[in-house]
Amino acid sequence: MSNMQLDTLRRIVQEINASVSLHDSLDIMVNHVAEAMHVDVCSIYLLDERNKRYVLMASKGLKPEAVGHVSLSVGEGLVGLVGKREEIVNLDNAPKHERFAYLPETGEELFNSFLGVPVMYRRKVMGVLVVQNKESQDFSEAAESFLVTLCAQLSGVIAHAHAVGNIDVFRKPNSGSTYKTFQGVSGAGGIALGRAIVLYPPADLTAIPDREAEDISDELALLDQAIASVRKEIQSLDEKMQDSLMSEERALFSVFLRMLDENALPSEIKDHIRTGSWAQGAVRKVIDKHVALFAQMEDDYLRERVSDLKDLGRRILACLQEADSSHRELSPDSILIGEEISTAALVELPVDNIAAIVTSEGAANSHMVIVARALGIPTVVGVTELPINTLDDIEMIVDAYQGRVFVNPPRRLRQRYKEVQKEEEQIAKDLKQYETRDAITPDGVEIPLFVNTGLMIDVVRGVQRGAKGVGLYRSEIPFMLRDRFPGEEEQRAIYRQQLSHFANKPVIMRTLDIGADKDLPYFSIEEENSALGWRGLRFTLDHPEIFSAQIRAMLKASIGLNNLHILLPMVTSVSEVEEVLYLLERDWIAVQEEEQVKITKPKIGIMVEVPSVLFQIDEFAELVDFFSVGSNDLTQYLLAVDRNNPHVANVYSHFHPSVLRALQNLVQACHQHQKPISVCGEMAGDPLTAILLMAMGFNTLSMSSSNILRVRKAICHVPMSDAKKLLDDVLKMNNPLLIKSWLEHYFRTHGLADMVKSNRLLSA
């Protein structure tokens, strides 16, 4: 495309993104395209899936009265041909084409040349963009390229409108009763059946008009009362969550309180009131000003503050309007639905009544999801096509294990999931007896089970369920829950809590592991392929000041406890470990001198997740004290598959023969050097693969607290002799599905059907 076309494209995209409705976006598109391409007609037809028709939604050049009323059935006319082929149709004499459908109400009989481009989103046709001219002439390749690029932008806008239920022309009576399935990303596993409660903002800032204040003093007093109420409300929320969340996990509330400081937002709002604005209008102006300013910036931290500003502005407005922020009563089994649900909005609700959370936006490692996971609430995020505005009080099933949401599920499906839910509840009751038992096989082999932690509630549940230590402490979580890098003393206090709760037991702390799907809101790492990029140890070695502060904090936290082990993530080469050992030695000596105390030097281990490590175990064994397998990433890298990509999700499998054989060889190599080795990924928490890992000779298994009892039960029922026979069998197999089926058959025929039955039902 030419520079002029690129400029035009950029301008159109910017205006579309700034528009407030789908109809505005479509009108902008057809008018600008017609002008930029010098064509007589530009039209957009959108597919009404329910009625299987393409509806004319916007046009420049056709009769205005046809818009919204004229439609073509799927496969009818040239528009239908474009949609059916899912490719461009370029004609110099459209009326002569056998598929041309004459629609007199549009007035298109005057136009000869035709160029139709499908609007595609995730391999689905959303509509067709058409340009036409009176002159008989094929459109150029540049014209095709220009429209294809625009359609790619338009598809996201249309998909979002579908998601929030804003294509009113398609909505028919009782359309909400249709059974549909939506796919998102699993944030916190679990199953829930219930009714949707759509969370709307407590107050709509955009609806507040400009208005002169009748009495400035009264408006200032109202604002002071509102600010005081919001401040008290946030402090109350903070106190409410003290028993469930650590201080750094409640850092968002501190951010809100700083924004409410007299010299921050209230000062600016009062300035507007003093110039004659009423309080509500002043709040809107100040919030809009900051939102617009931050939204233009590229920094992720500032964009995160946009969400905070909006949420805080709505709270102030709600108090000004004397609105009750808890305006919705949550009955038991309520499923929260929203585009975004803030942490503050979540914790102010009765948590015991929340069956699940579903959002159309958000990421699996967002602040809200981390808190939901800690509270045990099944959560699915990123359900981009969810029609939020049509779901209130609709019956739903949330399968957060697979990231699926079922709207208006049929009776048979509801019954099926109710059975699974009852089975899981009964299994949970039966597993209580294993809280006080050790994981010892019937033939007397003990396999210590450790817990993976990050939040304080993980520690509490790990202790309750008899974990023998912490196999993986995710130190990045306190970093993710703050609005800045935590200082050394802040980190020391956090690490001390983890270490002291498991006094006399090993606590393996992984150094900061950010990058890939674990971004910090104040330190964004944008890369084309983040999974293979600047993450883990690669990042911290490039920032020794961050790494050193963390090591020093860990060393100080371990004083008098002596149970600290340090784990290095994303190790690729021996030289990286050598550099870490130098830094660790330096900091260990320095901290002892500063604190005037003897500190036991922690054992150092590396995560085996980059395949290159598999071929250098001999060299690494000379440097480190232990190894820990990150099975999620190792599987992903061995199979060259992105486990978050739905198109190739079926390729990702822990049961793949290459994965199992690699792990078997790894264990043997570590044992030759008398180095302990553990697994801290999902394989350790799955009873099927845990038995294989036990047979391979892994010294310990570390998992989520929710999986400890399941794995312990499996170990207590499977003799080591049987486990080794199973391992020998599956290592001869070449198909992951066959391997999984073989293991499931053993479990079902040896009194462990409850460990696999739910999985079978859910995946069917």
N, C-alpha and C positions, 0 to 999 in steps of 0.2 A: 504494500500500500504506500501511497505517496505521503509526504509529511502533512499535506493539507487534510488527507483522509484520516490520518492518525490524530490530528488535532480535533477534527470533527468527532471522531470516535470517542476521544477522551472527554469532550464537552458533553456529548450525549450521555455517556456513562455517569458522569458527575451529576447531571441533572436528574437522571433516573434514580440514582442513589439518594438524592436529596428530596425526592417527591414523597408525598405523604400517603398515597394510595396506589393501588394497581392501575386504576383507570387513568390517573394522572401520568403514570409511567408509560402506559400504552399510547396516550395522546402525545406525549413528548416524543416518543419513538417515531410514530408515523409522520409527524410534522417535520421533525429534523431530518429524517431519512429522505423524505420527498424533496426537501430543500437542498440537502447536500448532494443527492444523486441526480437532481434535475429531472425527476420522473413525474408523470401525471398522477399516479396513484401509488399510495403505500397503505397496506392493510394488514391487520393482525387478526388471525382466527385462532381461538383457543379451543382445545378439546374438552368437551363436556363428557367425561367418562361414563357417567350414569346413563345418559341418553344416547351415547355413541354418536355425537354430532360435533362438527366444528362450527363454533358460533363466531360471527363477525363482531369483534369487541372494540375495534378502533379503525378508523380509516381517514386518510387525507386524499380526496379525489372521488370517492364513491358518494352516493347520495347519503347525507347525514341520517335520514330517517331509517336507513337500513341497519345502522349500527345497533347491536343488541337484539335485533329481531330476525335477521337473515341467518340461516344456518344450512350446513351441508352434512349429509350423513357420512359416516366413516367410509371411505372408498369412493365417495361421489365427487365428480368434477376433478379439476386439476389440483385443488387443495387436498382432496382425499388421496390423489395419486402421490403427492409429495409425502403425506403422512404414511401411506402404505409402504412406499419404497424407503422411507427414512433417508432421502437424499435429495439433492437439488434438482429442480426441473426448470430448464431454460429454453424458452420457445420464442421464435420470431413471429409466429402467426397462431396464437392460442385458439381463436375461434374455429380454426380448421382441425384442431386436434380431436381425436375420437372421444377423449375423456372430458372435453369442455362441456360444462353445464351452464346453460344460459339462465341467469337470474335477473329478470327485468327490473325488479325493485332496486337493484344496485346501480344500474346504468353503466355496467361494465362492457356492454356490447361495442362501445366506441374504441376500446383499447385492444391492440393486437399483440404486442410483445408482452411476455409473461416470465417472471423469475420468482420461483417459490423456494423457500428455504425452511427446512424443519427446525423447530425449536425443541431441542432435546435436553433432558435432565436425567442423569443416571440411566441412560439407555432407554428412556421412555419418551415418547412424543408428547409434548405439552401443547403444541400448536404449530401454526405455519405463518411465516412472514412472507408477504407477497408485494412485489413492486410491478407496475404495469406502465406501458407507454402506448400512445396512439400510433407512433411510428413502428413499422415492422422491421425489427432488427434484434439480433441476439444481444443479450447483455454480456459485458466483458468479464474476463476472469477476475479482474480487480474488483468489479462490482460484486461478484459472488463471494470473494474473500472478505469484503467489507461487511456484507450481510451475515455471513457465517460467524464472524467475530462478534457482531452485535447480538445475534441470537444466543450465543454462549452466555453473554451477560444477562440477557432478558430471561433466560431459563431459570436462573436463580431467583429473580424477582417473582416470577410466576409460581415457582415451587413454594416460596415463602408465603405467598398469598393463599395458596391451597392449604398450607400448613395451619395458618391461623384462621381459616374459614372466611376469607375476605372476598371470594368470588361469588357474590350473592346471586348472580344470574343463574348459577348452576344449582342453587339450593332449592330443594323441593320439600313439600310437607313430609314430615316423618323421615327425612333423610338421615336423621341422627340414629335411626334404629338399624342401620345397616351394619353387618358384621365386617370388620376390617382388621388387618394385622399391620403393625408398624414396626420397623426395625430401628434400634438405636444402639447405644454403647452401654455395656454393663458397667455401672459404677460401684454398686454394692450388691452382692448376690442375695437371692431369696425369691420367694413366690408370694404374691398377694392377690386376693380377690376382694373387690369392693366397689365403691362408687366414687366417681371423679369429683373432686372439689377444685375448681379452677381458681387460682389465686390471682386476683387482680390487684394492681397497686392500691394502697389505702386512700389515695387521693390523686386526681389527675391534674398535674401541673399545666398541661397543654390547654386545658379548658378554662383556665383562669383569665378573665378579661382585664384590660387596663381600666382603672377606676380611680377617681380622685378620692382622697380621704376626707370624710366629713369632719373628723376631729383627729389631728395628728397625735395628740397626747394619748387618746384612747387606742389608736392603732399601735403606738409604741408599747403601751401597757399590754395589749393583746399579744404582741410578739414576745415580750418578756415572759409572759405566762406560758406561751407555747414552747419556747426554748427550754424553760425550766421543766416542763412536762416531758419533753423528749429526752432531756438529759436524765431525768429520773427514770424514765422508761428503759433507757439503754443501760443505766447502772443496775437496774433490777434484773434485766436479762443477763448481764454479766454475772451477778450474784447467783442467779438461778442455775447457771451452767458450771459453777465452781466445782461441784462434785463430779461432774462428767468430763470436763475438759480442763487441761492445764492452762496456765496463764498465757503462754504463747499461742495456744489454740483459740484463745478469746481475744487475740490482738485487734480484731476488727472493731470491737467495741471501743477500744482506746482511740482508734482512728476517728470514729464518730465523735467521741467526746472532744478531741482536739479541734475538729471542725466546728464544734459548738462553742468553743472558747470565745469570750466576749470580743476579742480582737480579730476573730476570723469571720465566718459568715454573718453572724449577727450584726457586726459593725457595718458591713456593706448593705445589709437589708435596711438597717435604720437610716442610712444615708438616703436611700430611695424614699423611705417614708417621710423623711424631713423635707423632701422636695415636693411632697404632695400626693404620693402614691399610697393606696390602701395596703395593708400588710400582706395580704395574699398575693397581690400583684407584685409587690416588692420581692417576695420570696421567689416567685416565678422568674423575674428578671435576673436576679443574682444567680440562681441555679442555671438558667439558660446560658448566661454569659460564660460561666466556668465550663459547662458542658461543651459549648461550641469551641472554646479555647483548647480544651484538652483533647477533644475528638479530632482536631486537625493535626495533632502531634503523633509521631510514629512510635514514641516510647510506650511499651506495654504497661509500665507502672502507671503512667498518667491515664491511659485508657481504662485501667482498673479503677482509678479514682472517679471516672465518669459514672460508673455504676454506683459507687458509694454516694456520690453527690446526689444522684437522682433519688436513691432510696432515702437519704436523709431529708431531701427537700419534700418528698411526699409525707414523711412523718411530721415535719413541721406544719405542713399544710393541713394534714388531718387534724392536728390539735387546734389549729386556727378555725377549722370548720366544725370543731367540737365533734369530730368523728371518732368513733370507737375503733381503734386499730385492730381489735379482735372481733371484727364484725361478722365473722363466719363461725358458726358452731360446728365443730368437727365431731361427727358421730364415729363410733368405732369402725374400723376398716375403711377409713377415708384415704383415698389416693390423691395426693397433691399433684396438680397439673399447673404448669406455667411455662412461659418462654424462658425466664430465669427465676430462680428462687434463691434469695439471699440467705446467708447463714442466720442473720438476725431474724428474718421473717420465719425461718424454720423453727428456731429454738423458742420463739415466743408462743408457739402453738402447743397444745397438749400432745406431747410426743407419743404417749401410749395409744393414742387414737389414730396415729399415722401408719397406715398399712404399707404404703410405698410412695415414692416420689418419681415423677416423670417430667422432664423438661425438654423443650425443643432445641434449646441451646445448651452450651456448657461442655465441659470436658471431664473425663473420668478421674482426673486428679485435682479438680477444683476444690476450693475451701469447703463449699457446701457438701460436696460428695464425701470428702474426708470425714467431716463431722457425721454425716448420715451413716457412713460405714461404721464409725465408732459406736453409734447409737443402735446399730443393727437394723436399719431401715432399708429394705430393698430399693435400689435406685437405678433408673435408666435415664441417660442423658443423650443429647444429640439426636432426638427423634424429629428430624427436620420437617417431615411431612405431616406431623400431627396437627389435626384441625382443632386447635385449642378452644376457639370461641364457640364451638358447637358441642363441647364435651361435658359441660356442667351437669352433674347428677346422672351421668351415663355409667352403666355397669361396665367394669373393666377387669381384665386379668393382666397382671404384670409378672412376666417371667424374667427376672433380673439376672438369672444365670446366663441366659442367652441374649439378653438385651431386647426382648420382644414385648410388645404391648398389644393386647387384644381388646378391641372396642366392640361392645355389644356382642360378646361371645355367645355362640349357640349353647343350648342346654347341655349337649353331650360334652363339649369342651369344658364347660364350667364344672360338670360333674367329675370329669377326669382330673382337673387340677385340684378340686376339693379333696379327692382321694389322695393325690400326691401330698397335699398340704397336711392332711390328717396323718399320713404315714410319717412325714417328716417330724410332726409334733410327737408322735409316739416314739419314733427313733430317738429324738432328743431326750425324752423321759427315760428311756431304757439306757441311754449312754451315761446318765448321771452316776451310775454305779462305777464307772471307770475313772471318775475324778480322783479317787484315792488309790488306784491300782497302778503298778508299774507296767511298762510295755515289755512283757516277757513272753516269749513264745512257749507253747506247750512243752517243747523239749529243752526249755531252760535258757534260752538266749535273750539277753536284755538289749533293747534298742532305745537309747535315751531320746526322748522327744523334746525339742526346744520350741520356743514360740517366736514368731516374727512380730516386732513391735514398731510403733511410731507414735501413736497417741497413748495417753495415760490409761485409757480404758483397755487397751490391748494388754498392758502390764497386769492390770487387775484381773482380767479374765484368764491370762496365762497362769498367774499364781493360783487362781481358783481351780484351774483344770490340771494342776500338777506338773507344769512344765519344769524341766530340769535345768533350764537356763534360757537365755535369749540367744537364738541362733542368728538373728539378723535384726539389728536396730537401724531403722531407716532414718539416719540423721538429717536427711533433707527435709523431712516434714516440718520441723520447727522453722526452717528457712522459708518453706512455702507458705506458712501461715502468718508471716510477718510482712510488713511493708518496707523492710530494709534488711541488710545482713545483720543478724544478731551479734552482739559483742561477745568478747571472750567470757566475761563473767555471766552473762545471760546463758550462754551455752553450758558453762560449768554447772549452773543450777539445774538445768534440764537433764544433763547427763547424770548428775548425782542422784536424781530421783530414780532413773532407770537402774543404775548400779545398786543403789541401796535396797530397792525392792527385791532384788535377786542376790542379796549378800550371801557370800559363800558359794555362789553358783556362777558359772561363766556368763559374761555378757559380751557378745560380739557386736561391736559398733562399726557399721560401715561408714567410711568417710563420705563427704558430700557427693551425692550422685545425682546431678542435674543434667538436663539435656534430654533429647528425644521427647518423651511424653511427660517430662517433669520439668516444667518451666517455673522460674521464679517470677512473680509479677513485677519485680523491680529490676530484673536483669534478664531481659529476653535474649534468647539465642535463636536466630532465624537462619535456617539452613534448608537446602533443597532436600537433603536426605539426613535428617537429624539422627536417625538410628545408627548411622555410620559416621557421625560427625563428632563435634566438640562436646564430649560428655564424660561423666565419671572422672577418672584420674587424669584424663587428658586436660580437662578444664582446670582442676585444682593444681596441677603442676605448673600450669601457665599462670596461676594466681597463687604463688606461694604464701602471700600474706593471708589469704583466706584459709589455706590449708594449715598453716602454722597456728593460726588462732584456734582452729578446731582441735588440733592435736594437743595444744597446751591446755585447752579447756577439758579435754578428756582426761589428760594426765592429772590435772588438779582434782577433777571429780573422783578419781580412783583412789585418792589418798586414804589410807586406812582400810580400804575394802579389798584392793588387790585382785579384783575379778574382771578387769578390763582386758578385752582382746580387740584388736583393730583389724578391720577387713577393708581391702582396697578394691574398688569396683572398676570394671572395664579395663583391666590390665591387658596389654598387648605384647609388651616386650620386657626382657630382663632389665634393660637399662632404666625403665620406669621404676621398678622396684628398688634398684640400687639408689636412685635419687631419693626415693621416699625414706629409705633406711638412713641415709645421711641426714635428712631433715629431722627425722624422728630422734636420732641420737643427739643432735644439736639441741632440740627443744627439751628432751628428757633431762639433759644435764642442766640446762638453763632454769627449768622449773624447779628442780631440786635445790639449786642455789638460791632462787628467789624465795621459796617456801621454807627453806631450812629444814627439809624433811627428806627421808629416804623414800623413794617411790619405786615400787616393783615395776621393772620394765615390762610392758604388755607384750603378749605374743602377737605376731603379725601374720596375717593370712591374705590370700588373694582370692578373688572370685574367678571361677572358671566359667566364662561366658563368651569370650572371643575364641574362636576355634584355634588360633595360632598357639594358645597356651597348651592345648592337648599334645602338641609335638615338642614341647620344651619342659616337660615336667621335671626331668633330671636337673636342668639348670635352675629352675625355680625352687626346687626342693632344697638346694644348697643355701637359699636366702630366706625362706619363710618357714613358719612353724606349722601352718595348716592350710588346707584348701577348702573352699566352699563353692559348690556348683550353683550358679544362677540358671536354673533349667529353662526358664522362660526365654531369656535372650539366647542361650546356647542353642536351643532348639530352633529359634528363629534364624540364627546365623548359619547353622548347619544345613537347614533346608532352604535357605535363601527366600524366605517368605515373611511378609509383614503380617503379624498375627492380628493387627487391627484392620486389615483390608478385607472386607466381606467377599471380594471376588476370588480370593485365594485362601480364605479361612479354612476350607476343607483340606488344604495341603498341610497345614500346621497340626502336628500331632506328636505328643510325647511318646506314643507307641511306635513311632517310625523305627524300623530296624537299625538305621544308621545312628539314631540318637542312643538307642539302648546299647549298641556295640561300642560306641564312643565312650559311654559312661563305664561300661565294664572294663575297657582297656585303661581308662583313667584311674579307676580304683586300684587295679593291679599295680600300676606304676607308682601310685602314692604309697601303697603298702610296702613296696620294695624299698622305699626310702623311710619307712616307718613314720609317715606323716599322716595325721588324722584328716579325714575328708568327710564333708557333710553336704547335704542338699538343702537349699533354702527357698527353692522355687515351688511352683504349683505341683510338680511331680511328688514332692514330699507330702503334700496334703491330700492326695488322691489315694485312697486305700489300695486300689489296683496297682498303681506304680510304686507305692510305698513298699509293698511286699517284694517287688523286684529289686528295689534299691537295697532293701535289707539283705536279700540273697547275694547281691553283688559284693557286699561287704562295707557299705557306707557306715561310718562310725556313729553318726547322729543324723536325725532328720529334723528340720525346722519348718514350721508352718504357721498359718493363721490360727489364732486361738479357737476359732469356730470349727477347725478340722482335727484338733488334737484328739478328742475322744473317739472320733470315727476311726482314725488311724490306729489308736491304741487298741481298740476292740479288735481290729483286723489282725494286728500283731499277736494279740493274746489267743487268737483262734487258729492261726496258721503256723504249724511247726516249721522250723528252719529247713528241715529236710524236704518238706513239700515245696517251700519257696524256692529252693535250689533246683528242684525238679522242674518247676514252672519256668524258671529262668532258662534252664537248658532247652526246654521245649521252644520257648518263644525266640530264642537266639537263632534257631534254625529256620524260622519263618521269615517271609519276605514281604508281608502285607500288614500294615498297621491295624486295619480293621479286623483281620484274622487274629492278630495278637490280642487285641482288646476283647474280642469275643471269647477267646480261649480262657482269659483271666476271669471274665464274667461268669463263664460256665463253672469254673472251679468254685467261685464265691457262692453261686446259687446252690451248688450241690454239697456245700460244706457249712451250711448254716449261716451264711453271710449275705443272703439275698437282699436284705435291707440296705446293704452298702452300695448296691448297684441298681435296684429297681427304680428309684426315683430318676436316676440319670436316663434309664431306658425310656421311661414315660415322657420325660421332657424333651428328648431328642427325636422322638418318633414323629 
